Amino acid sequence: MHNKIYIGVIGANHCSKQVAKLAYEVGQEIAKTGAILVCGGLGGVMEAACQGAKEQGGTTIGIIPGVKKEEANPYVDFPIVTGLGYARNILVVKNSQAVIALPGKYGTLSEIAFCLNFKIPLISLSNWKIKGMLKAKTPVAAVKLALKKIK
């Protein structure tokens, strides 16, 4: 798997059905390209994205803030426990070649900052408006833009 593309998906642990649908579609699109989905492994955006990826035959990695693999959502193939809490956000970003940001709160904002600091391509599929972020209007466009920026 070392020669595969890794795309991160970040966003809220609790989200609306509309945001979950977007995340699900992002996960589907990532899987369709053969890329591996990387996320924080919990609920909300992360779970919906992982579910979308799994239902398309994709592979998912969840970098868990706690110390138990069981904390991962049921669609995570490879849970990586850290015991780091929010500090694990840096690991989500550093294990992604591009990141797609959906609505979230301060945890998501920290991941956005890490992307910008490390110059990892960052695509917004929400109303995040931060200098250095690229904007996409649909899940398909977000994944295409992520792949374009990686290659």
N, C-alpha and C positions, 0 to 999 in steps of 0.2 A: 504494500500500500504506500510505500515511500515515494513512488512516482505518480501518485494520484494528485488531483487538485483538491484542496481543502477550502471550503467556503463556510465562514461563520455566519450564524444568524443570531442576532441579539434583540432583546425586547423584554417586556414586562412578564413577571411570573404569574400575574393575574391580568387577564385582558378581556375585552368585549368579544362577542361572537364574530363581529366584522373583522377585527384585528386577527383573531384566530384563523379565520378563513384565508386572509392574506398570507399568514405564516404557513398555513397548510399548503397553499399553492406555491410558495417559495420552496418549501421542502420538496414538493413534487418536481419542480423544475430543476432543482439541484440534482436530484436523483436521475432524472432523464438525461443529464449531461454526463453521468458517470462520476461526478465529483462526490466527495465525502462531506457530509454536513457536520459542522462542529458547533456546539452550543453549550450553555450552562447546565443542561440536562434536567432541569426542573419542569414546572408546569407552564401554563399560559402560552406565550409565543414559542417557547422552546419545545413544549410537548406537541403543539400543533404542527410545527415545522418538521419535527421528527416523525410524526405520524404520516404526514404527506410524503416524506422521503421513503419511509418503510413501505407504504402502499404502492410505491413505484419501484420497489426492489432495491432501494438505495441503502447506504451504510451511514450510520450515525454515531457520533462520539459526543458524550456528555461529560463536561468537566464540572464535577459536583463540588459545591462549597463545603459540604459536611464530610463525615468519615464513614458513611455506610453506603454501599452500592445500591441498597434498596431505596435510597432517596431519589434515584433516577426515575424519570418517567418510563412507562413500559415500552416506549419505542426507541430507547437508547440501546444500541448494540454494544458499545464499549463505554461503560461508566468509569470515569477516572476520579477517584476520591482524592480530596486535597486537604480537608480540614482547615482551609484558609478563609472561609467565609467569602466576603466580597473581594478579597485580595485575589481570589481565583480568576477574576475577570481578566487580569493580565494574561493568564494562561489560555483563556478562550481566544483572545486576540492574537497572541504569538503563535498559536497553532492553526491560524487561518491565513490564507493567501489573499483573501478579500473578505469583507464583512458587509452583510446586509442588515441595516438597522430598521426595526419596526418600532412602534410606540413603546415607551418604557419610562422609567423614572431615573433616580440617581445611579443605580447600578448600570443601567444602559448608558447613561451619560459618561460614566467612568470608562466604559468600554469604547465609546466614541473617542474620548480623549486619548486613550492608549493607541487606537488606530491612527489618529492624526500625529501623535508623537513618533510612532514607529513607521509612518508613511505606508501604512497598509491601506489599499484601496477600500473606500468606505462609501456605500451606496445607501441613500435614505429612501425608504419606502413608507414614509410617514411625513409629518409636518416638521421634522427636525430641520432647522435652518442654521447650519453652522459652517463657517468658512472652511473650505477644504473637502466638504462632503459633496458627493455627486447625487443627483436626484433621478429617480425612476418613477414612472407612473403606474407600472404593473409589475407583478411578480416575474413574468417572462422577461420584461425589459431589465429588471434588476439583476437577474441571473446572467443575462447576456452581457450586460455592462460589467459585471464582476469578472466574467471570463475574459472579456476584452482587455480589462486592466491587468489581469494576471499574465496574459501571454505577451 
